């Protein structure tokens, strides 16, 4: 038998619409792409009588549910790595919620940075405005720092 533990998924909340909504709340004006958005172009003129059209005026970015899930899963793994953990099975329900709050902030930060990287005329990356992404990352670090597992290594005399 191997001594290596496999990460447990029992306490990891599965990605859901409510988690997607929480991620999008952190990204002001971002929305999910709907299937009809993928199939046809947006109309050139806005029908001011149509509330569905009006609700999309202020959106900044549109992302797919699959992309949100992928970024969430990667952020969860990154949070485990940052806290020296294999899983979060030792946490009670309230602490799991707090841990996931950090993961949501990291997910939103990573998405923000992905879509706010500028490209110069020569197709090089330009100056990145971390803005909201940097603020979200700092909030993530503040939350996740309370979950770091550490090992105390005792010092002993070399002359024994």
N, C-alpha and C positions, 0 to 999 in steps of 0.2 A: 504494500500500500504506500502511496505517495503522501508525504507530509504537506504538500502544497494544497491549500484550501481553494476551492472554486468559489467565486463570488456568489452570494445568495441573492436572489431577486425577490425574496418574499416581502420585504418592506419597501421596495421601490415602487412608488405609485406609477401605474401604467400611464402612458401618454393618453390624454383624452381631450375632448373639446374644451373642458374647463381649464386645463393647463394651457392649451393653445390661447384661450382668451386672456389668461393671466400674463402670458408672454407678450401678447399684442398690446395689452394695457400699458406695459412699460415702454412701448414704442409708439409714441403719440401719432395717431393718424394712420397707422399701418393696418392693413386688412388682409383677409384671406382671399386668394384667387378663387373665383367660382368657376365651375366648368364652362359656363357660357362665356366667361372672360377669355378662356383659352381658345374658343372656337371662332370668335368673331371680334373685329376691332371695335373700339369704342366709337360712339357716334360723334360727329363733328359739332353738332349743336345740342345744347342742353335743353331738355323739356322741363321748364320750371314748374310745370303742373305735376310732374312725376316725382313723388317722394323717394323712390328707389334710386333715381338718377341723382337727386340732390344730396343724398346721404354720402355719395362717393366723391363729392367735389373736393373735400379737404383731405383725401387720403394721400399719404406721402409715398408709400410703397405697397406693393401687393406681393405676398409670399404664399407658397402652397402649404397645405397641411403636412405634406411629406417632408418638406424642407424644415418646418418647425419641429417635427418629430425627430428628424436626423440631428438637428442642432441641440435639442433637448437631451437626447441619448448621449451625445458627445459631451455635453456640459455636465451631465450626471457622472460620467466616467472621470472627467477632469476634476470634479469636486471630490470624488473618492480618492483620486491620486493626491490632490492637494491636502487631504486630511489623513493620509497614510492608512486608508481603510480598504477592506475587501468588500464591505457591504455596510448597511445601516441597520442591521437586525438588532443591535443592542440598544437602539433608540426607541423611546416610547412614542406614542402617536403625536404628541405636541412637538417633540423634538424632530420627528420626521417631517412634519409640516414646515418647521423652521428651516431645516436642511433644504427642502424642496424650494422654499422661498429663495434661498441663495442660488440654487440651480436655475431657477426661472430668471433671476437677474443676470446670471452668467450667460444663459441662452440669449437673452435680449441683447446683452452687450456684444456677444459674438456676431449676431445678426446685424446689429447697427454698424459694426466695424466693417463687415463684409460689404455692405451696400453703400458705405460712405467713404470708400477709398477713391481718391481722385486719380485720374490718368492724364498724363501730359500729352502734348502733341506728338511726341516721339514714342508714345505707347509705354512710357515709364510710369511708375507710381509717383504721384505727386505728394504734396503735404496732406496728411490725413487730419481731418478735424474730428478728434475723438469725442468731443462734446458729450452727448448723452451716453454713448458707449462707454466712455471713461468713467462717468459718474456711476453707471450701473455696475461696472467692474469693481469700483471702490466699495460700493454697497455689498456686492457679493463677498469680497474679501473680509469685510467687517463681520458679516453673518457667519461665514464658513470658518473663520479663525477659532470660534468656540468649539468646533468639532474635531480639531486636529488631535490625533492620537500620537503620543510620544512615548519613547522608551527612556527610562532613566538608567544610565550606565554608571555603576558605582566605581569610584576610584579606589584603588588599593595600593598599598605601599609596594614599591618595587624591591625593597630590601628584605622582604619576608623570607 
